[in-house]
Amino acid sequence: MTLVSPNVEKWRRLVDEAADPPAPDELATALSARAPLACGAAGLAGLVVIVWLMVAQPF
């Protein structure tokens, strides 16, 4: 969660400012961060381990 939360806060600040919309380059920079990809990969790896444990039943 600590990987994603700083980016989500940036996105919220950009979107919540209803008075003036964000510049397209600023929005593109905020959305192109790699942290959500790393968090998704960690979640997928955890899911694979859980499924392996359910199928293999090593314990």
SEFILO-95335 format. One record per residue: x, y, z of N, C-alpha, C, CB in turn; residue in three letters. Coordinates in steps of 0.1 Angstrom, whole numbers. Last residue first. Glycine has a CB too. Example, Ala and Ser with C-alpha at 12.3 -4.5 7.8 and 13.67 -1.06 7.14 Angstrom:
! residues 2
+-------+-------+-------+-------+-------+-------+-------+-------+-------+-------+-------+-------+------+
|  n.px |  n.py |  n.pz | ca.px | ca.py | ca.pz |  c.px |  c.py |  c.pz | cb.px | cb.py | cb.pz | resn |
+-------+-------+-------+-------+-------+-------+-------+-------+-------+-------+-------+-------+------+
|   128 |   -22 |    71 |   137 |   -11 |    71 |   129 |     0 |    79 |   141 |    -6 |    57 |  ser |
|   132 |   -57 |    78 |   123 |   -45 |    78 |   132 |   -33 |    78 |   113 |   -45 |    90 |  ala |
+-------+-------+-------+-------+-------+-------+-------+-------+-------+-------+-------+-------+------+
***
This chain:
! residues 59
+-------+-------+-------+-------+-------+-------+-------+-------+-------+-------+-------+-------+------+
|  n.px |  n.py |  n.pz | ca.px | ca.py | ca.pz |  c.px |  c.py |  c.pz | cb.px | cb.py | cb.pz | resn |
+-------+-------+-------+-------+-------+-------+-------+-------+-------+-------+-------+-------+------+
|    17 |  -287 |    32 |    18 |  -288 |    46 |     8 |  -298 |    51 |    15 |  -275 |    53 |  phe |
|    14 |  -285 |     4 |    27 |  -290 |     9 |    27 |  -292 |    25 |    37 |  -280 |     5 |  pro |
|    -8 |  -284 |   -16 |   -10 |  -288 |    -2 |     3 |  -293 |     4 |   -21 |  -298 |    -1 |  gln |
|   -11 |  -277 |   -43 |     0 |  -286 |   -39 |    -2 |  -292 |   -25 |    13 |  -279 |   -40 |  ala |
|   -33 |  -259 |   -43 |   -33 |  -271 |   -52 |   -23 |  -281 |   -47 |   -29 |  -266 |   -66 |  val |
|   -28 |  -240 |   -23 |   -41 |  -247 |   -23 |   -40 |  -260 |   -32 |   -53 |  -238 |   -28 |  met |
|    -3 |  -231 |   -30 |    -5 |  -237 |   -17 |   -18 |  -245 |   -17 |    -5 |  -227 |    -6 |  leu |
|   -10 |  -219 |   -55 |    -1 |  -231 |   -55 |    -2 |  -238 |   -41 |    14 |  -226 |   -56 |  trp |
|   -26 |  -199 |   -46 |   -32 |  -209 |   -55 |   -23 |  -221 |   -55 |   -34 |  -204 |   -69 |  val |
|    -7 |  -184 |   -32 |   -19 |  -189 |   -25 |   -25 |  -200 |   -33 |   -29 |  -178 |   -23 |  ile |
|    11 |  -177 |   -53 |    15 |  -185 |   -42 |     3 |  -191 |   -34 |    23 |  -176 |   -32 |  val |
|    -6 |  -161 |   -69 |     0 |  -173 |   -74 |     4 |  -182 |   -63 |    12 |  -170 |   -84 |  val |
|   -11 |  -140 |   -51 |   -22 |  -148 |   -56 |   -17 |  -161 |   -61 |   -31 |  -141 |   -67 |  leu |
|    14 |  -129 |   -50 |     8 |  -134 |   -38 |    -4 |  -143 |   -41 |     3 |  -123 |   -29 |  gly |
|    17 |  -120 |   -76 |    27 |  -130 |   -71 |    21 |  -137 |   -58 |    40 |  -124 |   -67 |  ala |
|    -3 |  -101 |   -77 |    -4 |  -112 |   -85 |     5 |  -123 |   -80 |     0 |  -109 |  -100 |  leu |
|     8 |   -82 |   -59 |    -5 |   -88 |   -56 |    -7 |  -101 |   -64 |   -16 |   -79 |   -59 |  gly |
|    31 |   -75 |   -72 |    32 |   -81 |   -59 |    19 |   -88 |   -56 |    36 |   -70 |   -48 |  ala |
|    20 |   -63 |   -95 |    28 |   -75 |   -96 |    30 |   -82 |   -83 |    42 |   -71 |  -102 |  ala |
|     7 |   -41 |   -83 |    -1 |   -51 |   -90 |     7 |   -64 |   -92 |    -6 |   -46 |  -104 |  gly |
|    30 |   -27 |   -75 |    20 |   -32 |   -65 |    11 |   -43 |   -71 |    11 |   -20 |   -60 |  cys |
|    41 |   -21 |   -99 |    49 |   -29 |   -89 |    39 |   -35 |   -79 |    60 |   -21 |   -82 |  ala |
|    22 |    -4 |  -110 |    25 |   -17 |  -117 |    33 |   -26 |  -107 |    34 |   -14 |  -129 |  leu |
|    21 |    17 |   -93 |    10 |     8 |   -93 |    13 |    -5 |  -100 |    -2 |    16 |  -100 |  pro |
|    48 |    28 |   -98 |    45 |    22 |   -85 |    32 |    13 |   -86 |    43 |    33 |   -75 |  ala |
|    53 |    41 |  -122 |    55 |    27 |  -122 |    51 |    20 |  -109 |    70 |    24 |  -125 |  arg |
|    33 |    68 |  -136 |    42 |    62 |  -125 |    42 |    47 |  -126 |    37 |    67 |  -111 |  ala |
|    17 |    81 |  -153 |    27 |    72 |  -159 |    36 |    67 |  -148 |    35 |    80 |  -169 |  ser |
|     0 |   100 |  -141 |    -6 |    87 |  -144 |     5 |    77 |  -150 |   -17 |    88 |  -154 |  leu |
|    16 |   123 |  -139 |    11 |   116 |  -127 |     6 |   102 |  -130 |    -1 |   125 |  -121 |  ala |
|    20 |   129 |  -166 |    32 |   126 |  -157 |    27 |   118 |  -145 |    39 |   138 |  -153 |  thr |
|    -5 |   135 |  -175 |     2 |   123 |  -180 |    14 |   119 |  -172 |     6 |   127 |  -195 |  ala |
|   -10 |   158 |  -160 |   -19 |   146 |  -157 |   -12 |   133 |  -163 |   -32 |   148 |  -164 |  leu |
|     9 |   175 |  -171 |     9 |   172 |  -157 |     1 |   159 |  -153 |     4 |   184 |  -149 |  glu |
|     0 |   176 |  -197 |    13 |   170 |  -195 |    14 |   167 |  -180 |    24 |   180 |  -199 |  asp |
|   -26 |   188 |  -194 |   -25 |   174 |  -200 |   -11 |   168 |  -197 |   -27 |   174 |  -215 |  pro |
|   -33 |   204 |  -163 |   -27 |   205 |  -176 |   -25 |   190 |  -181 |   -13 |   212 |  -176 |  ala |
|   -64 |   201 |  -146 |   -49 |   199 |  -147 |   -45 |   200 |  -161 |   -45 |   186 |  -141 |  pro |
|   -89 |   227 |  -144 |   -85 |   213 |  -147 |   -70 |   212 |  -149 |   -92 |   208 |  -160 |  pro |
|   -99 |   247 |  -118 |   -91 |   247 |  -130 |   -86 |   232 |  -133 |   -79 |   257 |  -129 |  asp |
|  -119 |   239 |   -99 |  -119 |   252 |  -105 |  -110 |   253 |  -118 |  -113 |   262 |   -95 |  ala |
|  -115 |   214 |   -89 |  -125 |   215 |   -99 |  -125 |   229 |  -106 |  -139 |   213 |   -93 |  ala |
|   -93 |   195 |   -78 |   -93 |   209 |   -81 |  -102 |   212 |   -92 |   -78 |   214 |   -84 |  glu |
|   -94 |   168 |   -78 |  -103 |   175 |   -69 |  -103 |   190 |   -71 |   -98 |   173 |   -54 |  asp |
|   -74 |   159 |   -95 |   -88 |   158 |   -99 |   -97 |   166 |   -91 |   -93 |   143 |   -99 |  val |
|   -50 |   164 |   -82 |   -52 |   168 |   -96 |   -67 |   169 |   -99 |   -44 |   160 |  -105 |  leu |
|   -54 |   151 |   -57 |   -52 |   165 |   -58 |   -54 |   171 |   -72 |   -38 |   168 |   -53 |  arg |
|   -57 |   124 |   -67 |   -68 |   131 |   -60 |   -66 |   146 |   -60 |   -69 |   126 |   -45 |  arg |
|   -31 |   120 |   -77 |   -43 |   119 |   -86 |   -54 |   126 |   -80 |   -46 |   104 |   -89 |  trp |
|   -16 |   121 |   -53 |   -14 |   131 |   -64 |   -25 |   131 |   -73 |    -1 |   127 |   -72 |  lys |
|   -27 |    99 |   -39 |   -29 |   113 |   -34 |   -26 |   124 |   -44 |   -19 |   115 |   -22 |  glu |
|   -18 |    79 |   -55 |   -32 |    81 |   -54 |   -35 |    95 |   -49 |   -39 |    71 |   -46 |  val |
|    10 |    81 |   -50 |     4 |    84 |   -64 |   -10 |    87 |   -63 |     7 |    72 |   -73 |  asn |
|    11 |    73 |   -23 |    16 |    87 |   -28 |    10 |    91 |   -41 |    31 |    88 |   -28 |  pro |
|     0 |    46 |   -24 |    -7 |    57 |   -18 |    -2 |    71 |   -22 |    -6 |    56 |    -3 |  ser |
|    16 |    26 |   -35 |     6 |    32 |   -44 |     0 |    45 |   -37 |    -6 |    22 |   -45 |  val |
|    34 |    17 |   -17 |    39 |    20 |   -30 |    29 |    29 |   -38 |    41 |     7 |   -38 |  leu |
|    20 |    12 |     6 |    29 |    24 |     6 |    35 |    27 |    -8 |    40 |    22 |    16 |  thr |
|     8 |   -12 |     0 |     0 |     0 |     0 |     9 |    13 |     0 |    -9 |     0 |    12 |  met |
+-------+-------+-------+-------+-------+-------+-------+-------+-------+-------+-------+-------+------+
***
